[in-house]
Amino acid sequence: MSKLSELYREIEACRDCPLAEHRTRVVPGEGPEDAELMFIGEAPGFHEDQQGRPFVGPAGHFLEELLSLIGLRRDEVYICNVVKCRPPGNRDPMPKEVKACRKWLERQIEIIDPRVIVTLGRHSMAMFFPGESIGKAHGTARKVGNRIYFAMYHPAAALHQQKLRRTIEADIQKLPSLLAEAEKLQSQPQQLSMF
């Protein structure tokens, strides 16, 4: 059994916060265990809760469109959320719920060891770009060690505010060069800097 499969079993048994009481299914995440690119959303929605898979509703379809813009398929990247269970009524995850799930996300990052982590939405962004607003941070990258963190609006934002669609499409177009930059970091770890 792979490390990710073992982790998924642990996540499925989790009862560390009240979200476990309301879920239909846990939504740990999916994608290759050696993915170079990891997308971290906020929380599962209705469709995700029903299927146990992340980003399978309308926002997920838009994410797949975005990936195709840069020549990638969904099965080539790792996709997960900050919290692994759907908050009631699709409300925002509470700080205590994010805190309870943080260990799972940290272990996913450790196992997959992606070169680039893309935060989708403000709750995901807050973990890696603390104190920044999504309006200012979207489309920007930060190097920490030999990994690059890149902030984007959540794909669902474009479904609610059509004017954000072009912004999100422009932001994702930056990913190929960030992946190339991350590859250089892997081979030249002495050139670490923040930007």
Secondary structure, 3 states (H helix, E strand, C coil): CCHHHHHHHHHHCCCCCCHHHHCCCCCCCECCCCCCEEEEECCCCHHHHHHCCCCCCHHHHHHHHHHHHCCCCHHHCEEEECCCCCCHHHCCCCHHHHHHHHHHHHHHHHHHCCCEEEEECHHHHHHHCCCCCHHHHCCCEEEECCEEEEEECCHHHHHHCCCHHHHHHHHHCCHHHHHHHHHHHHHCCCCCCCC
